[in-house]
Amino acid sequence: MDDGMDYDVQTKVRFRLDFDGSGEFNTLLLPDVQKQFVQHVKEVYQRDDTLGNGYISSDLNFQFDGRTVRLEYTFTCHDENKAEAEAESFSAYCVRCVQKELEEFGCKVQKIDCKAEEADMAWLDQLEDAIFGPRDSAPKQPLAEAKSGKKTASKKKSSRQER
């Protein structure tokens, strides 16, 4: 059985768009630029071997504040060393692997922030219970009978009065 730990890494990537929103014409274009940016990031993530193959377990959530864009999502991974720091590092590494392609849109990755926590695996317990039956329903044998029929004789120390 695998001794590792499953982690949900809350990943936040902050971008700075190289879009000058000054002027009436550029202000009108901003919503289109934002839509194109979202589409670009989704395509880059989908094409990546790691990010596009099930490691992201939530929607990509984009928040725009002028030229700053915050992308948030949950990155789910398994770490055999049971180390939150390694799970966080892996999530950040995956973003850095596609950073050049992301920045081709005309933006800069300003910050990558990752916070790992143990994944909630209650769904797996429920699935196993549905397939194999609840764990608590197995008949419990007394400890003495559970030892494959071997009877153990305990040596009783005789008290001083019995000697």
Summary of the structure (lengths in Angstrom):
residues: 163
radius of gyration: 27.8
end to end distance: 53.6
largest distance: 107.4
contacts: 371
relative contact order: 0.21
helix: 40%
strand: 26%
